[in-house]
Amino acid sequence: MVSKRHIFLLLALFLFFYKSYAISCDNSDSKINIETLSEKGLDSILKVQKIKDSVERADLIKINETLLSNHTSDSISVTKTLAILYSENKNSDKASEHIKKYIKDTQDLSILNDHVFSDIKGTQAYSKLTKEYKPHFNFLSLIHALTGVIGVFIVIILFAKRNLDKISVLLIGSFILFHSFFMLHISLFMSNYNLMFPHSFYVSTPFSFLYGPLLYFYFKRVVENYKISMKDAVHLIPTVLLVLWLMPYYGLSATEKFNLLIDNTESVHLGRKVLVVIKSLSLCLYAIAIYLVYRNKRKNIKDSNSEIKSRALWERSIMIIFICYAFAYLLHGAVVVRLVDYLPFDYLKSVFMIAMIIYMALMSGLRPEIIMNANGNAFGISSLPIKYEKSNLTESFSNELKDKLVDLLTHQKVYKNNSISLEALSEMLGTTRHNTSQVINEHFDMSFYDLINQYRILEAVDIFDEDQKRNLNIIEVAYEVGYNNKVTFNKAFKKHMNQTPSTYIRSLRLA
């Protein structure tokens, strides 16, 4: 008879075998599924996973967009997260939009180097973003930077040289220096490094209206021995007005300037247009003025001296390059205001600017005696002082100094100045005291004081001769021709006329 014990034992065995069979079936099914999947590949799994990730990412995007719209306190992190999520979702437009917003909020340009945006790296939107904001050097920016560095270096050397006319050095040196700063600023702009240094905003702009006046007065100085006076300050008025216009921008914080550079607001864009147009006109007007200075003195160029020819070449070259630069900048202005739609015109101005700076910088450093006209100038008129050894005063230059001296004495009558001295006369001639003395000795065979006295006495004689009533006071005539007292006048008059002023006057009355 089957007992209860036997029944429980049978049930236990049944359950054991059943469970073992079920497990074996599950393992068999798994093997079949794996074998099937291996035949089809893993594409289906990956697709399912991508769909799952996409759904999760869409949910995350919605959550973060909601947080951003609610102006959460951690909006910067949310913005970056959204940029990454959109990038993973291959939405380059949205990703770029949030990257730009993140850059504006943080001024952190390093986000553009982040590998998490590799999914959109080749897209048009992201490429445009990196081109506009990612710092990078290209050929043009390197050329501009190199030109600027060379210009600054040569100006330092030029300012360190002695025995050159300080005013001419200041004029040409400032011209090169300001252009060099401008070239460096352009390099920062072209390479986007201005975004890393937002305080560079408009840093070279105040010089915009100085280029023309500096070169114009340099030409006037070396060609006409022009002495700058207070009335010439009128040329600084445009620069002063420009600085006043720029002051509000200079007072902005780094973040505000950064955002202006990023956004390129309409006011900034319009201001640049107006600035480019006015600068174009300024350069053209001064280019014309420089040409007129050159043309008026061109007939006086001496061809007998190779050094004078070199200076003539220097003057002519600078004038031509500057005129070309002014014209190129005028074309650039036409492009900016959309009168002309031809991009190469933008590069044309850079070509002439680089050529001008390199040429002027090299000549300033290698041949300062040429550009400073130490021994005369391109038009045969001595104008700038330098220390001469006697043997270095060439015959040609000596004749030029003599002609200038005769002009000062005959037409300008500098001897009437009772404080005239050899130093003062040398300054008027634009040469050294030694050269002036040598020219007087060689061409007039007398000393400086004898020469001045001779012209003074001849002037006094003319005054006495023209006095038909013979009632002139001798001391008045003495003062008129440059003497401080009657005794010195009488002594000089007797030396040159072999008689006293009184005797000469009586002889005129008897005649």
Summary of the structure (lengths in Angstrom):
residues: 511
radius of gyration: 42.6
end to end distance: 189.7
largest distance: 191.0
contacts: 1518
relative contact order: 0.06
helix: 78%
strand: 0%
